[in-house]
Amino acid sequence: MLAFLDFEASSLGKASYPIEVAWVFEDGASESHLIRPAPDWTDWNPAAEAIHQIPRTVLEAEGEDHRVVAARMVAVLTGHDLLASAPSWDGKWLSALLRAGGQPKRVLRLRDSDEAQLEAARVCLVGVEPGAVREALAREVVGEVSQRRNGRVPEHRALADAEGELAQWLEVRVEAQRRARGFLAAD
């Protein structure tokens, strides 16, 4: 099953670490976790805090132990297709969390949610021939949905942003199905 995942982090610096993680499955089931920093996670950027609005003091008081969050992710997400809108950044923070949590760092792998959107469009357009037309139409659908959603400002909270990724994937499917019906009816 697809799972859309998002992290918030201490900064965008080399020593940054995850402070919040959330995921939402394609069926809508979701989880969100504030992460108490590991003892050696000291990087903190006030500009990042101004964006995500999560003070380090809140993480220290209310966050879950990073080892518990890492173990929960492995238990719940192993075997699922994990998607992120920024897989290089989210992958960095996923790896940092898994390593600090004593988990194998490659047990969970992320791929770009854009790929999943294109795959969804292709599946919905399966009856459109020739293949080159189907591919062009799939790319057009993804581009148009992305453009429509482009004006929406991310909330910079992990669950809201993961839910936004799911919503975009669902919108791509709906639009591709609409286009397929129109294309096939014209034949």
DRENMARPA-722092 format. One record per residue (C-alpha): z, x, y; chain; residue in three letters; residue number from 1. Coordinates in steps of 0.2 Angstrom, whole numbers, plus 5000, padded with zeros to 4 digits. Example, Ala and Ser with C-alpha at 12.3 -4.5 7.8 and 13.67 -1.06 7.14 Angstrom:
+------+------+------+----+-----+-----+
|    z |    x |    y | ch |  aa |   i |
+------+------+------+----+-----+-----+
| 5039 | 5062 | 4978 |  A | ala |   1 |
| 5036 | 5068 | 4995 |  A | ser |   2 |
+------+------+------+----+-----+-----+
end
This chain:
+------+------+------+----+-----+-----+
|    z |    x |    y | ch |  aa |   i |
+------+------+------+----+-----+-----+
| 5000 | 5000 | 5000 |  A | met |   1 |
| 4997 | 5006 | 5018 |  A | leu |   2 |
| 5012 | 5011 | 5028 |  A | ala |   3 |
| 5010 | 5014 | 5047 |  A | phe |   4 |
| 5023 | 5027 | 5052 |  A | leu |   5 |
| 5028 | 5033 | 5069 |  A | asp |   6 |
| 5041 | 5046 | 5076 |  A | phe |   7 |
| 5049 | 5049 | 5092 |  A | glu |   8 |
| 5055 | 5067 | 5096 |  A | ala |   9 |
| 5066 | 5078 | 5106 |  A | ser |  10 |
| 5051 | 5085 | 5115 |  A | ser |  11 |
| 5033 | 5091 | 5112 |  A | leu |  12 |
| 5039 | 5109 | 5111 |  A | gly |  13 |
| 5037 | 5121 | 5096 |  A | lys |  14 |
| 5056 | 5118 | 5092 |  A | ala |  15 |
| 5055 | 5099 | 5093 |  A | ser |  16 |
| 5062 | 5088 | 5080 |  A | tyr |  17 |
| 5062 | 5070 | 5075 |  A | pro |  18 |
| 5075 | 5058 | 5083 |  A | ile |  19 |
| 5068 | 5041 | 5077 |  A | glu |  20 |
| 5056 | 5036 | 5063 |  A | val |  21 |
| 5050 | 5019 | 5058 |  A | ala |  22 |
| 5037 | 5012 | 5047 |  A | trp |  23 |
| 5029 | 4996 | 5043 |  A | val |  24 |
| 5019 | 4991 | 5028 |  A | phe |  25 |
| 5003 | 4981 | 5028 |  A | glu |  26 |
| 5013 | 4966 | 5022 |  A | asp |  27 |
| 5025 | 4967 | 5037 |  A | gly |  28 |
| 5040 | 4975 | 5029 |  A | ala |  29 |
| 5047 | 4988 | 5040 |  A | ser |  30 |
| 5062 | 5000 | 5043 |  A | glu |  31 |
| 5068 | 5010 | 5058 |  A | ser |  32 |
| 5080 | 5024 | 5059 |  A | his |  33 |
| 5088 | 5034 | 5073 |  A | leu |  34 |
| 5091 | 5051 | 5067 |  A | ile |  35 |
| 5107 | 5062 | 5070 |  A | arg |  36 |
| 5100 | 5079 | 5074 |  A | pro |  37 |
| 5103 | 5093 | 5061 |  A | ala |  38 |
| 5116 | 5106 | 5067 |  A | pro |  39 |
| 5102 | 5119 | 5071 |  A | asp |  40 |
| 5091 | 5106 | 5080 |  A | trp |  41 |
| 5095 | 5110 | 5098 |  A | thr |  42 |
| 5079 | 5108 | 5108 |  A | asp |  43 |
| 5080 | 5093 | 5121 |  A | trp |  44 |
| 5068 | 5089 | 5135 |  A | asn |  45 |
| 5074 | 5077 | 5148 |  A | pro |  46 |
| 5056 | 5072 | 5152 |  A | ala |  47 |
| 5054 | 5066 | 5134 |  A | ala |  48 |
| 5071 | 5056 | 5135 |  A | glu |  49 |
| 5064 | 5048 | 5150 |  A | ala |  50 |
| 5049 | 5042 | 5140 |  A | ile |  51 |
| 5058 | 5036 | 5124 |  A | his |  52 |
| 5075 | 5031 | 5133 |  A | gln |  53 |
| 5085 | 5038 | 5118 |  A | ile |  54 |
| 5099 | 5049 | 5124 |  A | pro |  55 |
| 5105 | 5063 | 5113 |  A | arg |  56 |
| 5123 | 5057 | 5114 |  A | thr |  57 |
| 5117 | 5040 | 5106 |  A | val |  58 |
| 5109 | 5050 | 5092 |  A | leu |  59 |
| 5125 | 5059 | 5089 |  A | glu |  60 |
| 5135 | 5044 | 5089 |  A | ala |  61 |
| 5124 | 5031 | 5081 |  A | glu |  62 |
| 5110 | 5041 | 5072 |  A | gly |  63 |
| 5110 | 5042 | 5053 |  A | glu |  64 |
| 5112 | 5059 | 5045 |  A | asp |  65 |
| 5095 | 5067 | 5044 |  A | his |  66 |
| 5097 | 5070 | 5025 |  A | arg |  67 |
| 5100 | 5052 | 5022 |  A | val |  68 |
| 5085 | 5047 | 5032 |  A | val |  69 |
| 5074 | 5060 | 5023 |  A | ala |  70 |
| 5080 | 5054 | 5006 |  A | ala |  71 |
| 5077 | 5036 | 5011 |  A | arg |  72 |
| 5059 | 5040 | 5017 |  A | met |  73 |
| 5055 | 5049 | 5000 |  A | val |  74 |
| 5063 | 5034 | 4990 |  A | ala |  75 |
| 5053 | 5021 | 4999 |  A | val |  76 |
| 5037 | 5029 | 5005 |  A | leu |  77 |
| 5032 | 5040 | 4990 |  A | thr |  78 |
| 5016 | 5033 | 4982 |  A | gly |  79 |
| 5010 | 5024 | 4998 |  A | his |  80 |
| 4996 | 5028 | 5009 |  A | asp |  81 |
| 5005 | 5034 | 5025 |  A | leu |  82 |
| 4996 | 5033 | 5041 |  A | leu |  83 |
| 5000 | 5039 | 5059 |  A | ala |  84 |
| 4990 | 5038 | 5075 |  A | ser |  85 |
| 4994 | 5057 | 5079 |  A | ala |  86 |
| 4996 | 5064 | 5061 |  A | pro |  87 |
| 4997 | 5082 | 5068 |  A | ser |  88 |
| 5012 | 5079 | 5078 |  A | trp |  89 |
| 5020 | 5066 | 5066 |  A | asp |  90 |
| 5016 | 5077 | 5052 |  A | gly |  91 |
| 5026 | 5091 | 5061 |  A | lys |  92 |
| 5041 | 5080 | 5063 |  A | trp |  93 |
| 5040 | 5073 | 5045 |  A | leu |  94 |
| 5039 | 5091 | 5039 |  A | ser |  95 |
| 5054 | 5096 | 5049 |  A | ala |  96 |
| 5064 | 5081 | 5043 |  A | leu |  97 |
| 5060 | 5083 | 5025 |  A | leu |  98 |
| 5064 | 5102 | 5026 |  A | arg |  99 |
| 5081 | 5099 | 5035 |  A | ala | 100 |
| 5085 | 5085 | 5023 |  A | gly | 101 |
| 5082 | 5096 | 5007 |  A | gly | 102 |
| 5066 | 5087 | 5002 |  A | gln | 103 |
| 5050 | 5095 | 4997 |  A | pro | 104 |
| 5040 | 5096 | 5013 |  A | lys | 105 |
| 5024 | 5090 | 5004 |  A | arg | 106 |
| 5031 | 5075 | 4995 |  A | val | 107 |
| 5025 | 5064 | 5009 |  A | leu | 108 |
| 5008 | 5066 | 5017 |  A | arg | 109 |
| 5001 | 5058 | 5033 |  A | leu | 110 |
| 4983 | 5054 | 5037 |  A | arg | 111 |
| 4975 | 5047 | 5053 |  A | asp | 112 |
| 4976 | 5028 | 5055 |  A | ser | 113 |
| 4959 | 5029 | 5063 |  A | asp | 114 |
| 4952 | 5033 | 5045 |  A | glu | 115 |
| 4961 | 5018 | 5038 |  A | ala | 116 |
| 4953 | 5007 | 5052 |  A | gln | 117 |
| 4936 | 5013 | 5048 |  A | leu | 118 |
| 4939 | 5010 | 5029 |  A | glu | 119 |
| 4945 | 4993 | 5032 |  A | ala | 120 |
| 4929 | 4989 | 5043 |  A | ala | 121 |
| 4918 | 4996 | 5029 |  A | arg | 122 |
| 4926 | 4985 | 5016 |  A | val | 123 |
| 4924 | 4969 | 5026 |  A | cys | 124 |
| 4906 | 4974 | 5029 |  A | leu | 125 |
| 4902 | 4978 | 5011 |  A | val | 126 |
| 4888 | 4965 | 5010 |  A | gly | 127 |
| 4879 | 4972 | 5025 |  A | val | 128 |
| 4863 | 4982 | 5020 |  A | glu | 129 |
| 4856 | 4995 | 5022 |  A | pro | 130 |
| 4871 | 5007 | 5021 |  A | gly | 131 |
| 4867 | 5015 | 5038 |  A | ala | 132 |
| 4868 | 4998 | 5047 |  A | val | 133 |
| 4885 | 4995 | 5038 |  A | arg | 134 |
| 4891 | 5012 | 5044 |  A | glu | 135 |
| 4885 | 5009 | 5062 |  A | ala | 136 |
| 4893 | 4992 | 5063 |  A | leu | 137 |
| 4910 | 4998 | 5055 |  A | ala | 138 |
| 4911 | 5012 | 5069 |  A | arg | 139 |
| 4906 | 4999 | 5082 |  A | glu | 140 |
| 4920 | 4987 | 5077 |  A | val | 141 |
| 4933 | 5001 | 5077 |  A | val | 142 |
| 4927 | 5007 | 5094 |  A | gly | 143 |
| 4927 | 4990 | 5101 |  A | glu | 144 |
| 4944 | 4985 | 5095 |  A | val | 145 |
| 4951 | 5002 | 5100 |  A | ser | 146 |
| 4944 | 5000 | 5118 |  A | gln | 147 |
| 4952 | 4982 | 5119 |  A | arg | 148 |
| 4969 | 4989 | 5114 |  A | arg | 149 |
| 4967 | 5005 | 5124 |  A | asn | 150 |
| 4975 | 4997 | 5140 |  A | gly | 151 |
| 4991 | 4993 | 5131 |  A | arg | 152 |
| 5005 | 5006 | 5135 |  A | val | 153 |
| 5014 | 5012 | 5119 |  A | pro | 154 |
| 5033 | 5007 | 5120 |  A | glu | 155 |
| 5037 | 5025 | 5114 |  A | his | 156 |
| 5049 | 5017 | 5101 |  A | arg | 157 |
| 5045 | 5021 | 5083 |  A | ala | 158 |
| 5045 | 5003 | 5076 |  A | leu | 159 |
| 5036 | 4995 | 5091 |  A | ala | 160 |
| 5022 | 5009 | 5090 |  A | asp | 161 |
| 5021 | 5008 | 5071 |  A | ala | 162 |
| 5019 | 4989 | 5072 |  A | glu | 163 |
| 5005 | 4992 | 5086 |  A | gly | 164 |
| 4996 | 5002 | 5073 |  A | glu | 165 |
| 4997 | 4989 | 5060 |  A | leu | 166 |
| 4991 | 4976 | 5073 |  A | ala | 167 |
| 4976 | 4986 | 5077 |  A | gln | 168 |
| 4971 | 4989 | 5059 |  A | trp | 169 |
| 4973 | 4970 | 5056 |  A | leu | 170 |
| 4962 | 4966 | 5072 |  A | glu | 171 |
| 4949 | 4978 | 5065 |  A | val | 172 |
| 4948 | 4968 | 5049 |  A | arg | 173 |
| 4947 | 4951 | 5057 |  A | val | 174 |
| 4933 | 4958 | 5069 |  A | glu | 175 |
| 4924 | 4966 | 5054 |  A | ala | 176 |
| 4925 | 4950 | 5044 |  A | gln | 177 |
| 4918 | 4940 | 5059 |  A | arg | 178 |
| 4904 | 4952 | 5061 |  A | arg | 179 |
| 4900 | 4952 | 5043 |  A | ala | 180 |
| 4899 | 4933 | 5043 |  A | arg | 181 |
| 4887 | 4933 | 5058 |  A | gly | 182 |
| 4876 | 4947 | 5051 |  A | phe | 183 |
| 4875 | 4939 | 5034 |  A | leu | 184 |
| 4871 | 4921 | 5041 |  A | ala | 185 |
| 4857 | 4929 | 5051 |  A | ala | 186 |
| 4849 | 4935 | 5035 |  A | asp | 187 |
+------+------+------+----+-----+-----+
end
